[in-house]
Amino acid sequence: MPSLRHSFKDQTTLYIFVAVLFLVGVIFGALMVNALSLEQQQDLARYLGNYFVTVDQGNSTSVQDTYWSIAGLHLKWVGLIWICGLSVIGLPGILVLDFLKGVLIGFTVGYLVGQFSWKGLLFALVSVAPHNLLVIPVLLICSVSAITFSLHIIKNRVLMHHNNNFKRPFVSYVVLTLVMAVLMLGISSFETWVTPAMMRWVTPFMI
């Protein structure tokens, strides 16, 4: 346990950096809403209108299919970050993925608020915020772990600081990623069963 606290303390700067990068992505995504053309805004409004009706009437897709679709998407993010962390050239990819995640969330919330005002904010609070409050910390942990391992590779392979202490960091990296993947499966359950119920409380205001 002390070693875990020590490790977290050593990685505090990385956590702050990744969190700030994510927040920059959120802001950028929100600003992108203003760049949409009138036609694009109308297309999105029509799509959301149909989506609200579908949610209000109940999703015809089976719950199992919905769960694995959501879980697959989350696991892809975790998997991509993990793969990027295995190589030196993948290090920028981790940062890009974190930034893109922020952009997606910022754009979604920004559009909902811009298009539907307080109703959009209410819908964002029940449809976007709950599960992302769980997803984002998991992705941040995965990202910092991947960056740390990638920097370890740079230090011990590229910079020729050879030592035999490579297996232990790799095993720790794999185990942590697997734990985060399991957490994502649990979060997917929440997103599959709880989030739609919350959304159905709000969609009558949106139609």
C-alpha positions in Angstrom: 0.0 0.0 0.0 2.8 2.5 0.8 4.4 1.7 -2.6 1.1 2.4 -4.3 0.8 5.8 -2.6 4.5 6.5 -3.5 3.8 5.5 -7.2 0.7 7.8 -7.3 2.8 10.7 -5.8 5.4 10.2 -8.5 2.8 10.3 -11.2 0.9 13.3 -9.9 2.4 15.6 -12.6 1.3 13.1 -15.3 -2.2 13.0 -13.9 -2.5 16.7 -13.9 -1.1 17.0 -17.4 -3.5 14.3 -18.8 -6.4 15.9 -17.0 -5.6 19.3 -18.4 -5.3 17.9 -21.9 -8.7 16.3 -21.5 -10.2 19.5 -20.3 -8.7 21.4 -23.2 -10.4 18.8 -25.5 -13.7 19.4 -23.7 -13.4 23.2 -24.3 -12.4 22.7 -27.9 -15.3 20.3 -28.5 -17.7 22.8 -27.1 -16.3 25.6 -29.3 -16.7 23.3 -32.4 -20.4 23.6 -32.0 -20.2 27.2 -33.2 -18.4 26.1 -36.3 -21.4 23.9 -37.5 -23.2 25.1 -40.6 -26.9 25.7 -40.6 -27.5 22.5 -42.6 -25.4 20.4 -40.2 -27.3 21.8 -37.2 -30.6 20.9 -38.9 -29.4 17.4 -39.6 -28.3 16.9 -36.0 -31.5 18.4 -34.7 -33.5 15.9 -36.8 -31.4 13.0 -35.7 -31.7 14.0 -32.0 -35.5 14.4 -32.5 -35.8 10.9 -33.7 -33.4 9.7 -31.0 -35.6 11.3 -28.3 -38.7 9.6 -29.6 -36.9 6.3 -29.7 -35.7 6.7 -26.1 -39.2 7.8 -25.0 -40.8 4.8 -26.6 -38.2 2.3 -25.4 -35.2 0.9 -27.4 -36.1 -2.0 -29.6 -32.6 -3.3 -29.5 -32.0 -6.1 -27.1 -30.4 -5.2 -23.8 -27.7 -7.8 -24.4 -26.8 -6.3 -27.8 -26.8 -2.8 -26.3 -24.5 -3.9 -23.4 -21.9 -5.5 -25.6 -22.0 -2.5 -28.0 -21.3 -0.1 -25.2 -18.8 -2.4 -23.5 -17.0 -2.9 -26.9 -16.6 0.8 -27.4 -15.2 1.4 -23.9 -12.8 -1.6 -24.2 -11.6 -0.3 -27.5 -10.5 2.9 -25.9 -8.7 1.0 -23.1 -7.1 -1.3 -25.7 -5.9 1.5 -27.9 -4.3 3.3 -25.0 -2.7 0.0 -23.9 -1.3 -0.7 -27.3 0.0 2.9 -27.7 1.8 2.5 -24.3 3.7 -0.5 -25.6 5.9 1.5 -28.0 7.7 4.8 -28.1 6.0 6.0 -31.2 2.6 5.3 -29.5 3.2 7.9 -26.8 1.7 10.8 -28.8 -1.3 8.5 -29.6 -2.2 8.3 -26.0 -2.4 12.1 -25.7 -4.4 12.3 -28.9 -6.9 9.7 -27.6 -7.4 11.7 -24.4 -7.8 14.9 -26.3 -10.4 13.3 -28.6 -12.4 11.9 -25.7 -12.6 15.4 -24.3 -13.6 16.8 -27.7 -16.4 14.2 -28.0 -17.9 15.0 -24.6 -17.5 18.7 -25.0 -19.1 18.7 -28.4 -22.0 16.6 -27.2 -22.7 18.7 -24.1 -22.1 21.9 -25.9 -24.5 21.1 -28.7 -27.3 19.9 -26.4 -27.0 23.1 -24.3 -26.7 25.3 -27.3 -29.7 23.7 -29.1 -32.1 23.0 -26.2 -30.9 25.4 -23.5 -31.7 24.2 -19.9 -33.5 21.2 -21.3 -30.3 20.2 -23.1 -28.3 20.7 -20.0 -30.8 18.5 -18.1 -30.5 15.8 -20.7 -26.7 16.0 -20.7 -26.7 15.6 -16.9 -28.6 12.3 -17.1 -27.3 10.9 -20.4 -23.7 12.1 -20.6 -22.4 13.0 -17.1 -23.2 9.9 -14.9 -21.3 7.2 -16.7 -18.5 9.5 -17.9 -17.8 10.5 -14.3 -16.7 6.9 -14.0 -15.3 6.4 -17.5 -13.0 9.4 -17.4 -11.1 8.4 -14.3 -10.5 4.9 -15.7 -9.2 6.3 -18.9 -7.0 8.8 -17.0 -5.5 5.9 -15.0 -5.0 3.9 -18.2 -3.3 6.8 -19.9 -0.9 7.6 -17.1 0.0 4.0 -16.8 0.6 3.8 -20.5 2.7 7.0 -20.6 4.7 5.7 -17.6 5.4 2.4 -19.3 6.3 4.1 -22.6 8.7 6.4 -20.8 10.2 3.3 -19.1 10.8 1.9 -22.5 12.5 5.1 -23.7 14.7 5.2 -20.6 15.8 1.5 -20.7 15.8 0.8 -24.4 16.2 3.9 -26.5 18.5 5.7 -24.2 20.5 2.4 -23.6 20.0 2.4 -19.9 19.8 -1.4 -19.9 18.7 -3.2 -16.8 16.9 -6.4 -16.0 13.9 -4.7 -14.4 11.6 -4.8 -17.4 9.4 -7.8 -16.7 7.9 -6.4 -13.5 6.8 -3.0 -15.0 5.3 -4.9 -17.9 3.3 -7.3 -15.7 2.1 -4.4 -13.6 1.1 -2.5 -16.7 -0.9 -5.5 -18.0 -2.6 -6.2 -14.7 -3.6 -2.6 -14.2 -5.1 -2.5 -17.7 -7.0 -5.7 -17.1 -8.4 -4.3 -13.9 -9.5 -1.1 -15.7 -11.1 -3.3 -18.4 -13.1 -5.1 -15.8 -14.2 -1.8 -14.3 -15.3 -0.7 -17.8 -17.5 -3.8 -18.0 -19.2 -2.7 -14.8 -19.6 0.9 -16.0 -21.1 -0.5 -19.2 -23.7 -2.3 -17.1 -24.6 1.0 -15.5 -24.8 2.7 -18.9 -27.0 0.0 -20.3 -29.6 -0.4 -17.5 -29.5 2.8 -15.4 -28.7 5.6 -17.9 -31.6 4.8 -20.3 -34.0 4.8 -17.3 -32.8 8.3 -16.3 -33.0 9.5 -19.9 -36.6 8.4 -20.2 -37.4 10.7 -17.3 -36.2 13.7 -19.3 -37.0 12.9 -22.9 -40.7 14.0 -22.6 -39.4 17.5 -22.1 -37.3 17.2 -25.3 -40.0 16.0 -27.7 
